[in-house]
Amino acid sequence: MEPRNAPEAFLKPYNPANTEPHIYRRWEESGCFNPDNLPDAKDPYTIIMPPPNANGSLHVGHALFVTLQDLLIRYKRMRGYRTLWLPGADHAGFETQLVYEKKLEKEGRSRFKMDRNEFYKETRAFTLENKKCMEGQLRQLGASCDWSREKFTLDPDIIKTVYDTFKKLFDDGLAYRGARPVNWSTKYQTSLSDLETKTIERKDPLYYLKYGPFVLATVRPETKFGDTAVAVHPDDPRYQKYIGTEIEFDGLIGKVVLKVVADEYVDREFGTGVVKITPSHDPNDFEVAQRHNLPLNEVIDQFGRLNEKTGKYKGMKIMEARARVVADLQAKGMIEKVDENYTHNVLVNYKNENDILEPRVIPQWYIKIAPLADLARRAVEDGRIRFVSEQYRKIFFHWLEGLRDWNISRQIVWGIPIPAWYKGDEIKIQEGSPGADWTRDPDTFDTWFSSGQWPYATLGYPDSPDFKTYYPTSVMETGYDILFFWVMRMMMLGLYRTGEVPFRDVYLHGLVRDAERQKMSKSKGNVINPLAMTEVYGTDALRMALLVGNTPGQDMALAEPKIKAYKLFSNKLWNIARFVLENADGSNKEINDADTKIVEEFTAVVQDVTTDIENYRVYLAAEKLYHYLWDRFAAEIIEESKPIFKEGGDPSNPSGQDAAASRGYALYSILATSLKILHPFMPFVTEAIWQELPRKESDLLMIAKWPK
């Protein structure tokens, strides 16, 4: 058996930087990302891409979701499914506006000094430019999505769907406008939903103030001008005689008269067991006020300054007013003591911990959550929606308890305007003005309200052929950190609007952390830039590093040496292919018993990997492929094959030639099948090798048939 020359491509080491752009361009030009062009495609398989925010570069978390979703799509495409992976981008409302405002600050400008339309146009241009960049980065990561169906959350058809959903909610009595406490950002001049906040611990003085016959503790003496009652626990024996009475005492700006109410909200162990009730500036106090018919009294304005109801303190910022009020109270002997190291929780903007949120009671649009949450609960209970990780099924049910209605109003410019019009007490929901005497709501929708409709909106609900073919979608794969922000919203709104679940499986991945399992952040200097890693080591190396050891729902550690190790695996695969193609071309069909066993052993690996992928154990499948190809195929089978091929090269040894031909067929068969089952994991190097095979079933590996 004469040795063959390997294809010319193998004369040089594998070079991802030179190879990957060419291969991706060939995939895209083939049209096979579009399920309409797939030959003999059968049942639909759909993933709607979680739309990345169109306000910056992709980070390693994006690289993880691209890797996982692309793996599933490529696998199902090779299994003969009509696979649709629909890409998109999110305008991202408040987050994008925050990013653009930071840009303005660096330029010495402010949105508050700009015309609303001018600010919107600038933000749109900024977002669309970033969107183009982001789409190029998705291509760089190998995303085999259908770009012909790409959507943006500000596309006219998406906005129409969002408006139709809002009107239906309003007509059904599930959307209403009400005045309730909101989480107000004085810095960004907007309310934030409960999910857009986080709680941090802070140390502040706890002041024990004299209120007539009582002493009570508070960290916010500057809000005392908004008090409308004091409260005690109904079972506290110390204060029984005061319940239902009024107390009267001299304050800083005049006489104070407050009702004493009994409410179980009061913690008898906090301070003295007496608390002041300031309904306009504390959400818990607001609830007490609702139960006891107490009035509201706002004394801090939208800019975080005390208003005209506070006398000489009018115009002072909160911290300035606090210091002045404390000094004046001390001068009048109205402070009994101060605990200087009181630790308590403070609510802040989840994107800026320095932005302490101020409760305000203002009119906003709300969605009644309970009826929608019940739809989602039943869908999970009866198995129509399945969580891949049982732990998140439990978290899902726990989270559904005690939900508050969802504030969907945002006082920002960038986003989808709320189509509500007012004339006196009348409200109309429609896109265009109902008349000259009607005033439009100036607010925009919470971005999660529009993105919560993403699966059915992108597919053209209700009449589009795509909606009828690809909905419900197959799996929603995303990070566990947006289970509450987004996944739950999609369940609720999808079921409400379409009557069908938006997806059948929920696969939640964890966060990508550094080698010491610390959260990646620019301040720590431990951020891994996925695009930079692909340029150095290749996309396949990054993808394998993100897959191996990545259990669903669990955080994973990632460091550059791990990525580098899988670059070596790409090289190993390249060298395996070179050796096989030097010694076999797949033309021989005769195989002996020993080589049959080798092929059967590999067939078991194929079946094992297939089962793992079907059950979302892709981390195990990746590891099994790695170890088989490196430790078994390269280190043992190929090494054992070298003397067989050497003996087969002797013309006087027919048995040696037969053994070499048999072994060549076995190796070629294993190589070709290995490329297939490794393709969803490492698409670029496998496609590059596939193109060099002298005998193959399809021009593109991407649409080759998965081995049975």
C-alpha positions, 0 to 999 in steps of 0.5 A, a space after each residue: 500500500 503506497 503512502 498518500 500525500 495529505 492535502 496541501 492544507 495540512 502542510 502548515 499548522 492549523 491557523 484559526 485566524 486565517 481560516 474562520 472568517 472564510 468558513 463563516 462566510 461560506 456557511 452564511 452564503 450557503 443559505 443553510 442558516 435559514 431553515 427554509 433552505 434545508 433539504 428534507 428538513 422535518 419537524 421544527 426546532 426553534 431557539 429565539 436568541 436572548 437579544 444582547 443589549 445593543 450598547 456595547 461589545 459582547 462579554 464572556 457571558 454572551 460567548 457562553 450563550 452563543 456557544 450553548 445555543 449554537 451547539 444545540 442548533 447545529 446538532 439538531 440541524 444535522 439531525 434533520 430538523 428544520 432549525 430556526 435560531 432567530 437572532 436579535 438585539 435589545 434597545 435595552 431601555 434604561 441600561 442603554 440610556 445610562 451608557 449614553 448618558 455616561 458618554 454625554 458626561 465625558 463630553 460635558 453634556 447632559 440629556 436634561 439640557 437637550 431636546 427630547 427628540 435630539 437625545 432620542 436620535 443621538 441614542 438611536 444612532 449610537 445604538 444602531 452603530 453598536 448593534 452592527 458591531 455586536 452582530 459582527 462579534 456574533 459571527 466571530 463566535 460562530 453563531 449559525 443563526 438566520 440573519 434574514 430573520 434578525 429582529 430589533 426590539 424597536 422594529 415597527 412590527 415589534 412595537 405594534 405587538 407590544 402595543 396590542 398586548 398592552 391594550 389587551 391587558 388594559 381591556 382585561 383589567 390587568 393593566 392599570 394606572 395607580 399611585 403607589 411607591 416606586 423606586 425613584 432614581 434622583 440621579 437618572 430621574 426615573 422609577 425602576 422596577 423591584 428587579 432593577 434594584 439591589 440591597 446593600 448594607 450601610 452604616 448610618 447613625 440611628 437617631 432616637 427622637 422625642 415625639 411627645 410622650 414617645 421616643 422613637 428610632 429612625 435613620 431618616 430624621 429629614 423625612 419627619 415633616 412627612 409623618 402622618 402617624 406613629 405606630 406601635 404593635 397592637 400587643 405591646 403592653 407599653 403603649 396600649 393606652 395610646 392606641 387610637 389617640 393623638 399626640 401633639 408636640 412642638 416640631 421644628 417648623 410648628 406644632 405636630 399632631 399625629 395619630 397613634 395606630 396599632 399595626 403588626 408591621 411594627 417590630 417591638 424589638 427595634 428601637 423603642 417599639 414605636 415608629 414614625 409613619 411617613 407614607 410618601 417616603 417609605 413603601 412599608 409605611 405606605 402599606 400601613 397608611 393604606 390599612 389605617 386610612 392615613 393621608 400622604 404627605 410628600 416632602 422630598 421632590 423628584 430631585 431629592 430636595 426638600 420641598 415647600 412643606 419643610 419651611 426653612 429646609 426647602 431646597 436642601 438635598 437629602 444629606 444636607 437637610 439631614 445634618 441641618 435637621 439633626 443639629 436643630 433637633 439637638 439644639 431643641 433637646 429633641 434627640 435622646 441618643 444616637 447609635 453611630 454604628 447602626 447597620 441597615 439595608 439600603 436600596 440602590 440602583 442595580 447598575 450604580 450603587 452610588 445611586 441610592 433610590 428614594 421612595 416616591 408615590 407617583 402615578 405609574 402604569 402597573 400590570 397585575 401579576 397574580 393572574 399572569 403568575 398563575 398561568 406560568 405556575 400551572 404550565 410548570 406544574 403540568 409539565 408544559 414547561 420543563 426546567 433542565 435544572 431541578 433547583 431552578 424549578 424550586 426557585 421558580 415556585 418560591 419566587 412566585 410567592 408574594 409578588 407585587 404588581 409590576 411597574 412598567 412605567 419609565 421616565 426615560 426618553 429611550 424606549 417604546 413610548 406608552 400609548 396612553 392618552 388622558 383627558 381628565 379622568 378618561 384614559 384611551 390606549 392607542 398609538 395615535 392621538 384621539 384628539 387635540 384635547 388629549 395629552 399623551 403619557 410622556 413615559 416609556 415602557 420598562 424594557 422587560 415589558 417589550 422583551 418579555 414578549 420576544 418569542 411570539 413578537 419575533 415570530 409575527 404573532 398571530 398570523 405569520 407562517 413563522 409563528 404557526 410553524 415555530 411557536 412554541 419554541 423548543 428551548 430558552 437557554 439563558 443565564 440564571 441571573 435573568 430568570 426573574 427579569 426575563 424568563 418569568 416575564 416571557 412565560 407569563 406574557 406568552 401564555 397570556 397573549 397566545 394561550 401557548 407556552 413560549 418555550 418547552 424547556 428552560 436551560 439556565 447556565 451559570 455565571 462565568 467567573 475567573 480562575 479563583 471563582 471571583 466575579 469578573 469586573 473591570 475594577 478587579 482587572 480579571 475580565 476575559 475578553 472573548 473576542 480577544 481570546 478567539 483572535 489568539 487561540 481560535 473560536 473553537 478553543 474558547 467554545 470548548 473551554 466554556 463547555 467542558 466542566 460547565 454544569 447547567 445552572 452552576 457558575 464556572 471558572 475560566 482562565 486563559 490557560 484553559 482556552 490555550 489547552 483547547 487550542 492544543 486540542 485543535 492542533 491535535 485534531 488537525 494532526 490526526 486528520 493529516 495522519 489519517 489522510 496520508 494513509 487512507 482515502 475512505 475508498 476501501 470497504 473491507 474491514 477485519 474483525 480487529 478493526 470492526 471492534 475499534 469502529 464498534 467501540 467508537 460507535 458506542 462513544 457516538 451513542 453516548 455523546 448523542 444521549 448526553 446532548 439530547 439530555 443537555 449534558 453537553 459538558 459531559 459530551 464535550 469531555 468524552 469527545 476530548 478524551 476519546 480523540 486525544 487519549 484513545 484515538 491519537 495516543 493509542 489507535 493511531 500509534 498502533 496503526 503506524 507499524 500496520 501502515 509501514 508493513 502494508 507498504 511492502 509489496 511482497 506482503 499481501 496480508 500486511 497490505 490487507 491489514 493496512 487497508 482495513 485499518 485505513 478504512 477504520 481510521 477514515 470512518 472514525 475521523 469522518 464521524 468524529 468531525 460530525 459529532 465534534 462539529 457542534 462543539 468546534 465548528 470551524 476546525 471540523 469544517 476546515 478538515 471536512 473540506 479536505 476529505 476526498 470522500 464525503 456525503 455533503 459539501 458542507 459539514 454543517 448539513 451532514 447527517 448526524 451518525 445513527 
